[in-house]
Amino acid sequence: MSTPAEDVWLTGGTVFDATGREPFRADLRVSAGRVAQVVPLDPTSRPADRRGPGVAVEDVTGATVIPGLVDAHAHVGILRLHGQAALPAPVQAALVFAILADSLAQGFTTLRDLGGVDGGLVEAVRRGLVPGPRLLPSGQIISQTGGHGDFRGHVPAVSSATAGSGGCGHAHGQNPPTGADGLTLPMLLVDGPDAATRAAREQFHRGATQLKVFATGGLLSHGDPLEAPQLSQAELRAVVEVAEDRGSYVTAHAHTPRGLARAVRAGVRCIEHATLVDEATVELMAAHDVAAVATLTVSEVLRVDPASLGAGPVDPGDAARLRESAARAIALLESAGVRVGCGSDLIGERQHRRGWEVALHARLSGASVALQRATRVNAEICGIADEVGTLEVGKAADVAVFDGDLLAHPELLMTTRPRLVLAAGDVVSRGSEVLA
Ligand SMILES: [Zn+2]
């Protein structure tokens, strides 16, 4: 990438530091991969000349300088919900690597992957073999038999070929492979606390940084009722205890109140989607300081481009109700004082709409709140707020620079890419492509 020994000055831009402070004009210096200085500009004095030996100057006058974006709900390895295993493994890997590089180009310097990939992909990025964001993998999603993660179909089709290939001693009840190992891991079916404990430990063994469970049914799935809680209190508690012993946490997919409340009482720290919450549930979340990650992009993509998700025809009424529910949920969560983050939940071969999530949150909650969710709040939820999420001195220099006034026009996140992206101080993307 760029020469790391060089200091970089981003001069003349409007800095949105995501601490809650109003945007302000400032010069920002990056040194040794960190934010080293933020110097507010006095409009009356002449701009300082930042040039010098070992210094690169990027004039970003007229642009908005924000912390690198964090997608708190990604699935970089899920290229297709069905049939991915038929793609050659090298093709799957190439597509996943392209998704990682493209995420940087969209200004996303951190992705929390909530199911599919393991620590192997992190290693490939860390060694510099493929360009990609900071990646927080969850390994296999932990589900109950007959739950949201049960992909065996209604008739368990256990052929002798798949039954013998599991190698884990309980292959009779497991999902078939979904794709290349380490890129698209099948969801893991557990029943009973002992199986839950083992499943949780297994994910940390293969590099998970947090765990993901299914605590209710899903909206676009069949065979598991949306209202039904999934995993017992004892099973959820077993997973939570393993995570706590690792200094980590569990996040739970939950749409409906019963399963959501059970997961909160079992000690999960975060709820994904939280689409159909009621007042009692949001108060319980607030009392336990449990965060929510709202996911608005998928229902918007269903409205404008359902084919890209590989979904069949979707009843426009259903999609509209889903959007209304999500908007109502965000209002309830906000009024209860629950910390709300955001995640795109994108799947597919081209995951080029991560910025949509931020723009959609801006429509509901305003641009400043939306940008804070996609940076500082998501970093807090991911447990990495000491390192990233704001543009404060000492933080890792993960920075995205968008042409124009992002606070006045957050919809730019749907239509343009940042002109400049830095990850840990290195320039990783350049050029503000306008999206079709
Ligand atoms: Zn998801």
Boltz pocket constraint, residues with backbone or C-beta under 6 A from the ligand:
constraints:
  - pocket:
      binder: B
      contacts: [[A, 73], [A, 74], [A, 75], [A, 114], [A, 345]]
      max_distance: 6.0
